[in-house]
Amino acid sequence: MVAPYSFPPLNGLRAFEAAARHMSFQKAAEELHVTPGAISQQIKKLEDIFQTALFHRDSRAVTLTKAGQRLQPGLSAGFESLDDAVRQLKQSSEHQHITVSVTPSFAAKWLVPRLEKWTVQYPDVDVRISASLGLANFGPDGVDLGVRFGSGNYGSLTSSLLLKDSFVVVCSPIFIDGSKPIQSPEDLRDHTLIHVSGPQGVPGTDWQEWLKTAGVDGIDTSRGLVFDDTAVAILAAIGGQGILLARRALVKDDIAAGRLALPFEIDLPLDFAWHIVVPDEKLKRSEVSAFRDWLLSEAQLNETD
């Protein structure tokens, strides 16, 4: 009689696969939350079962034998398939959600007004908004995806350009034909300027740059209303409390709706832009990659409007 086939222990196969992938017993132990000695012991049991060595061992490193080289690709593919199957089952048994980190102004003036479209397309995936100027926590229980205004260089995170931007002057339509109508940049000296001050910004600096571009001198940019949140500054402009220098992407909807007016088309291009940032491992979740793609499609629609 032929002896029945005995499948090698799964723990041993997992220990071998991790050690072969990292080419290190130490790193495999860290990944599997056991000791290097336990990894070595599991692999030794496998070698006894197979009656062949799987690793060459010396004092400084380990390398795969020919037998180990034959075993490793299939095991890695197999465990990846197992992980995917378990992850998909877990996701299908839970109500899916994604947590998105954005600045308060971007949430209020760009993202939230568009979220109804996402809900229609993906009714089973809830979106949780974390509106903050702080750094996002991409830990296991933290943020899945972020949108930030910057250079696009975010270290190990995958970064996708969402929107380029520029500074434009906007105001309530009442100023266009009011008692002191705004017909040229020179007319700004007769009105209150609205500023948005960042954490380390100096009020008036952005206005100075824009006025220089427009060829206007002699306006005191240190005066006016100062807000530390763009969305609040936009509300002030809509309410007719002054003239605002704002990022075009954040006021485009208000201009289209007639709540704000562009007294003149003079844009001040910005070196920074809006970027989607996300860790590679988060993109393996279908709902996260779908939300990233949806944001990009909405940005394209925004640019063609």
Contacts in CASP RR format, 6 or more apart in sequence:
PFRMAT RR
TARGET T0000
AUTHOR 0000-0000-0000
METHOD contacts of the structure
MODEL  1
MVAPYSFPPLNGLRAFEAAARHMSFQKAAEELHVTPGAISQQIKKLEDIF
QTALFHRDSRAVTLTKAGQRLQPGLSAGFESLDDAVRQLKQSSEHQHITV
SVTPSFAAKWLVPRLEKWTVQYPDVDVRISASLGLANFGPDGVDLGVRFG
SGNYGSLTSSLLLKDSFVVVCSPIFIDGSKPIQSPEDLRDHTLIHVSGPQ
GVPGTDWQEWLKTAGVDGIDTSRGLVFDDTAVAILAAIGGQGILLARRAL
VKDDIAAGRLALPFEIDLPLDFAWHIVVPDEKLKRSEVSAFRDWLLSEAQ
LNETD
6 49 0 8 1.000
8 46 0 8 1.000
8 49 0 8 1.000
8 50 0 8 1.000
9 42 0 8 1.000
9 45 0 8 1.000
9 46 0 8 1.000
11 42 0 8 1.000
12 42 0 8 1.000
12 43 0 8 1.000
12 45 0 8 1.000
12 46 0 8 1.000
13 46 0 8 1.000
13 75 0 8 1.000
13 79 0 8 1.000
14 32 0 8 1.000
14 79 0 8 1.000
15 28 0 8 1.000
15 32 0 8 1.000
15 34 0 8 1.000
15 38 0 8 1.000
15 39 0 8 1.000
15 42 0 8 1.000
15 43 0 8 1.000
15 46 0 8 1.000
16 42 0 8 1.000
16 43 0 8 1.000
16 46 0 8 1.000
16 54 0 8 1.000
16 68 0 8 1.000
16 71 0 8 1.000
16 72 0 8 1.000
16 75 0 8 1.000
17 72 0 8 1.000
17 75 0 8 1.000
17 76 0 8 1.000
17 79 0 8 1.000
18 27 0 8 1.000
18 28 0 8 1.000
18 31 0 8 1.000
18 32 0 8 1.000
18 39 0 8 1.000
19 25 0 8 1.000
19 27 0 8 1.000
19 28 0 8 1.000
19 39 0 8 1.000
19 43 0 8 1.000
19 55 0 8 1.000
19 62 0 8 1.000
20 54 0 8 1.000
20 64 0 8 1.000
20 68 0 8 1.000
20 71 0 8 1.000
20 72 0 8 1.000
20 75 0 8 1.000
20 76 0 8 1.000
21 28 0 8 1.000
21 72 0 8 1.000
21 76 0 8 1.000
22 28 0 8 1.000
22 31 0 8 1.000
23 61 0 8 1.000
23 62 0 8 1.000
23 63 0 8 1.000
23 64 0 8 1.000
24 61 0 8 1.000
24 62 0 8 1.000
25 36 0 8 1.000
25 37 0 8 1.000
25 39 0 8 1.000
25 40 0 8 1.000
25 43 0 8 1.000
25 62 0 8 1.000
26 36 0 8 1.000
28 36 0 8 1.000
28 39 0 8 1.000
29 35 0 8 1.000
29 36 0 8 1.000
29 37 0 8 1.000
29 38 0 8 1.000
29 39 0 8 1.000
32 39 0 8 1.000
43 54 0 8 1.000
43 55 0 8 1.000
46 54 0 8 1.000
47 53 0 8 1.000
47 54 0 8 1.000
50 67 0 8 1.000
52 65 0 8 1.000
52 67 0 8 1.000
53 65 0 8 1.000
53 67 0 8 1.000
54 64 0 8 1.000
54 65 0 8 1.000
54 67 0 8 1.000
54 68 0 8 1.000
54 71 0 8 1.000
55 62 0 8 1.000
55 63 0 8 1.000
55 64 0 8 1.000
55 65 0 8 1.000
55 68 0 8 1.000
56 62 0 8 1.000
56 63 0 8 1.000
56 64 0 8 1.000
56 65 0 8 1.000
64 72 0 8 1.000
87 284 0 8 1.000
91 285 0 8 1.000
91 286 0 8 1.000
91 287 0 8 1.000
95 124 0 8 1.000
95 126 0 8 1.000
96 124 0 8 1.000
96 125 0 8 1.000
96 126 0 8 1.000
96 287 0 8 1.000
97 125 0 8 1.000
97 126 0 8 1.000
97 127 0 8 1.000
97 128 0 8 1.000
97 287 0 8 1.000
98 125 0 8 1.000
98 126 0 8 1.000
98 127 0 8 1.000
98 128 0 8 1.000
98 144 0 8 1.000
98 145 0 8 1.000
98 285 0 8 1.000
98 287 0 8 1.000
98 288 0 8 1.000
98 291 0 8 1.000
99 128 0 8 1.000
99 130 0 8 1.000
99 142 0 8 1.000
99 143 0 8 1.000
99 144 0 8 1.000
99 145 0 8 1.000
100 111 0 8 1.000
100 127 0 8 1.000
100 128 0 8 1.000
100 129 0 8 1.000
100 130 0 8 1.000
100 143 0 8 1.000
100 144 0 8 1.000
100 145 0 8 1.000
100 146 0 8 1.000
100 147 0 8 1.000
100 291 0 8 1.000
101 130 0 8 1.000
101 132 0 8 1.000
101 136 0 8 1.000
101 143 0 8 1.000
101 145 0 8 1.000
101 146 0 8 1.000
101 147 0 8 1.000
102 111 0 8 1.000
102 129 0 8 1.000
102 130 0 8 1.000
102 131 0 8 1.000
102 146 0 8 1.000
102 147 0 8 1.000
103 131 0 8 1.000
103 132 0 8 1.000
103 133 0 8 1.000
103 147 0 8 1.000
103 148 0 8 1.000
103 149 0 8 1.000
104 131 0 8 1.000
104 132 0 8 1.000
104 133 0 8 1.000
104 229 0 8 1.000
104 230 0 8 1.000
104 231 0 8 1.000
105 229 0 8 1.000
105 230 0 8 1.000
105 231 0 8 1.000
105 234 0 8 1.000
105 250 0 8 1.000
106 147 0 8 1.000
106 149 0 8 1.000
106 250 0 8 1.000
106 274 0 8 1.000
107 129 0 8 1.000
107 131 0 8 1.000
108 131 0 8 1.000
108 231 0 8 1.000
109 230 0 8 1.000
109 231 0 8 1.000
109 234 0 8 1.000
109 250 0 8 1.000
109 251 0 8 1.000
109 253 0 8 1.000
109 254 0 8 1.000
110 249 0 8 1.000
110 250 0 8 1.000
110 253 0 8 1.000
110 302 0 8 1.000
111 129 0 8 1.000
111 147 0 8 1.000
112 129 0 8 1.000
113 253 0 8 1.000
114 298 0 8 1.000
115 127 0 8 1.000
117 294 0 8 1.000
117 298 0 8 1.000
118 125 0 8 1.000
118 127 0 8 1.000
118 291 0 8 1.000
118 294 0 8 1.000
119 127 0 8 1.000
121 294 0 8 1.000
122 287 0 8 1.000
122 290 0 8 1.000
122 291 0 8 1.000
122 294 0 8 1.000
125 287 0 8 1.000
125 290 0 8 1.000
125 291 0 8 1.000
127 291 0 8 1.000
130 136 0 8 1.000
130 143 0 8 1.000
133 199 0 8 1.000
136 143 0 8 1.000
136 146 0 8 1.000
136 148 0 8 1.000
136 277 0 8 1.000
137 143 0 8 1.000
138 144 0 8 1.000
138 157 0 8 1.000
138 278 0 8 1.000
138 279 0 8 1.000
138 282 0 8 1.000
144 278 0 8 1.000
144 282 0 8 1.000
144 285 0 8 1.000
144 288 0 8 1.000
144 291 0 8 1.000
145 276 0 8 1.000
145 277 0 8 1.000
145 278 0 8 1.000
145 282 0 8 1.000
145 288 0 8 1.000
145 291 0 8 1.000
145 292 0 8 1.000
146 276 0 8 1.000
146 277 0 8 1.000
146 278 0 8 1.000
147 162 0 8 1.000
147 274 0 8 1.000
147 275 0 8 1.000
147 276 0 8 1.000
147 277 0 8 1.000
147 295 0 8 1.000
148 154 0 8 1.000
148 274 0 8 1.000
148 275 0 8 1.000
148 277 0 8 1.000
149 165 0 8 1.000
149 247 0 8 1.000
149 272 0 8 1.000
149 273 0 8 1.000
149 274 0 8 1.000
149 275 0 8 1.000
150 272 0 8 1.000
150 273 0 8 1.000
150 274 0 8 1.000
150 275 0 8 1.000
151 271 0 8 1.000
151 272 0 8 1.000
152 159 0 8 1.000
152 161 0 8 1.000
152 273 0 8 1.000
152 275 0 8 1.000
152 277 0 8 1.000
153 159 0 8 1.000
154 275 0 8 1.000
154 277 0 8 1.000
156 279 0 8 1.000
157 277 0 8 1.000
157 278 0 8 1.000
157 279 0 8 1.000
158 277 0 8 1.000
158 278 0 8 1.000
158 279 0 8 1.000
158 280 0 8 1.000
158 283 0 8 1.000
159 275 0 8 1.000
159 276 0 8 1.000
159 277 0 8 1.000
160 275 0 8 1.000
160 276 0 8 1.000
160 292 0 8 1.000
160 296 0 8 1.000
161 273 0 8 1.000
161 274 0 8 1.000
161 275 0 8 1.000
162 273 0 8 1.000
162 274 0 8 1.000
162 275 0 8 1.000
162 276 0 8 1.000
162 295 0 8 1.000
162 296 0 8 1.000
162 299 0 8 1.000
163 249 0 8 1.000
163 273 0 8 1.000
163 274 0 8 1.000
163 299 0 8 1.000
163 302 0 8 1.000
163 303 0 8 1.000
164 270 0 8 1.000
164 273 0 8 1.000
164 274 0 8 1.000
165 247 0 8 1.000
165 248 0 8 1.000
165 249 0 8 1.000
165 270 0 8 1.000
165 272 0 8 1.000
165 273 0 8 1.000
165 274 0 8 1.000
166 247 0 8 1.000
166 248 0 8 1.000
166 267 0 8 1.000
166 268 0 8 1.000
166 269 0 8 1.000
166 270 0 8 1.000
167 206 0 8 1.000
167 209 0 8 1.000
167 210 0 8 1.000
167 245 0 8 1.000
167 246 0 8 1.000
167 247 0 8 1.000
167 248 0 8 1.000
167 267 0 8 1.000
167 268 0 8 1.000
167 270 0 8 1.000
168 245 0 8 1.000
168 246 0 8 1.000
168 247 0 8 1.000
168 248 0 8 1.000
168 251 0 8 1.000
168 262 0 8 1.000
168 265 0 8 1.000
168 266 0 8 1.000
168 267 0 8 1.000
168 268 0 8 1.000
169 185 0 8 1.000
169 188 0 8 1.000
169 210 0 8 1.000
169 243 0 8 1.000
169 244 0 8 1.000
169 245 0 8 1.000
169 262 0 8 1.000
169 263 0 8 1.000
169 264 0 8 1.000
169 266 0 8 1.000
170 234 0 8 1.000
170 237 0 8 1.000
170 243 0 8 1.000
170 244 0 8 1.000
170 246 0 8 1.000
170 251 0 8 1.000
170 254 0 8 1.000
170 255 0 8 1.000
170 260 0 8 1.000
170 261 0 8 1.000
170 262 0 8 1.000
170 263 0 8 1.000
171 182 0 8 1.000
171 191 0 8 1.000
171 237 0 8 1.000
171 240 0 8 1.000
171 242 0 8 1.000
171 243 0 8 1.000
171 244 0 8 1.000
171 260 0 8 1.000
171 261 0 8 1.000
171 263 0 8 1.000
172 237 0 8 1.000
172 238 0 8 1.000
172 239 0 8 1.000
172 240 0 8 1.000
172 242 0 8 1.000
172 259 0 8 1.000
172 260 0 8 1.000
172 261 0 8 1.000
173 258 0 8 1.000
173 260 0 8 1.000
173 261 0 8 1.000
174 240 0 8 1.000
175 181 0 8 1.000
175 182 0 8 1.000
175 191 0 8 1.000
175 240 0 8 1.000
175 242 0 8 1.000
175 243 0 8 1.000
175 261 0 8 1.000
175 263 0 8 1.000
176 182 0 8 1.000
176 261 0 8 1.000
176 263 0 8 1.000
180 187 0 8 1.000
180 190 0 8 1.000
180 191 0 8 1.000
181 187 0 8 1.000
182 188 0 8 1.000
182 191 0 8 1.000
182 243 0 8 1.000
182 263 0 8 1.000
182 264 0 8 1.000
183 263 0 8 1.000
184 264 0 8 1.000
185 211 0 8 1.000
185 214 0 8 1.000
185 215 0 8 1.000
185 216 0 8 1.000
185 264 0 8 1.000
185 266 0 8 1.000
186 216 0 8 1.000
187 263 0 8 1.000
188 211 0 8 1.000
188 216 0 8 1.000
188 219 0 8 1.000
188 243 0 8 1.000
189 218 0 8 1.000
189 219 0 8 1.000
191 242 0 8 1.000
191 243 0 8 1.000
192 223 0 8 1.000
192 224 0 8 1.000
192 225 0 8 1.000
192 241 0 8 1.000
192 242 0 8 1.000
192 243 0 8 1.000
193 204 0 8 1.000
193 207 0 8 1.000
193 219 0 8 1.000
193 221 0 8 1.000
193 223 0 8 1.000
193 224 0 8 1.000
193 225 0 8 1.000
193 242 0 8 1.000
193 243 0 8 1.000
193 245 0 8 1.000
194 224 0 8 1.000
194 225 0 8 1.000
194 227 0 8 1.000
194 233 0 8 1.000
194 236 0 8 1.000
194 237 0 8 1.000
194 241 0 8 1.000
194 242 0 8 1.000
194 243 0 8 1.000
194 244 0 8 1.000
194 245 0 8 1.000
195 203 0 8 1.000
195 204 0 8 1.000
195 206 0 8 1.000
195 207 0 8 1.000
195 224 0 8 1.000
195 225 0 8 1.000
195 226 0 8 1.000
195 227 0 8 1.000
195 233 0 8 1.000
195 245 0 8 1.000
196 206 0 8 1.000
196 226 0 8 1.000
196 227 0 8 1.000
196 228 0 8 1.000
196 229 0 8 1.000
196 230 0 8 1.000
196 233 0 8 1.000
196 244 0 8 1.000
196 245 0 8 1.000
196 246 0 8 1.000
197 203 0 8 1.000
197 226 0 8 1.000
197 227 0 8 1.000
197 228 0 8 1.000
198 228 0 8 1.000
203 221 0 8 1.000
203 222 0 8 1.000
203 226 0 8 1.000
204 221 0 8 1.000
204 222 0 8 1.000
205 221 0 8 1.000
206 245 0 8 1.000
206 268 0 8 1.000
207 219 0 8 1.000
207 221 0 8 1.000
207 245 0 8 1.000
208 221 0 8 1.000
209 268 0 8 1.000
210 245 0 8 1.000
210 266 0 8 1.000
210 268 0 8 1.000
211 217 0 8 1.000
211 219 0 8 1.000
211 221 0 8 1.000
213 266 0 8 1.000
213 268 0 8 1.000
214 264 0 8 1.000
214 266 0 8 1.000
225 233 0 8 1.000
225 236 0 8 1.000
225 241 0 8 1.000
225 242 0 8 1.000
227 233 0 8 1.000
227 236 0 8 1.000
230 246 0 8 1.000
230 247 0 8 1.000
230 250 0 8 1.000
231 250 0 8 1.000
233 244 0 8 1.000
233 246 0 8 1.000
234 244 0 8 1.000
234 246 0 8 1.000
234 250 0 8 1.000
234 251 0 8 1.000
234 254 0 8 1.000
234 260 0 8 1.000
236 242 0 8 1.000
236 244 0 8 1.000
237 243 0 8 1.000
237 244 0 8 1.000
237 246 0 8 1.000
237 260 0 8 1.000
238 254 0 8 1.000
238 259 0 8 1.000
238 260 0 8 1.000
243 263 0 8 1.000
244 251 0 8 1.000
247 270 0 8 1.000
248 267 0 8 1.000
249 274 0 8 1.000
249 302 0 8 1.000
251 260 0 8 1.000
252 302 0 8 1.000
252 305 0 8 1.000
254 260 0 8 1.000
255 261 0 8 1.000
255 262 0 8 1.000
256 305 0 8 1.000
274 299 0 8 1.000
276 292 0 8 1.000
276 295 0 8 1.000
276 296 0 8 1.000
278 288 0 8 1.000
278 292 0 8 1.000
282 288 0 8 1.000
283 289 0 8 1.000
283 292 0 8 1.000
END
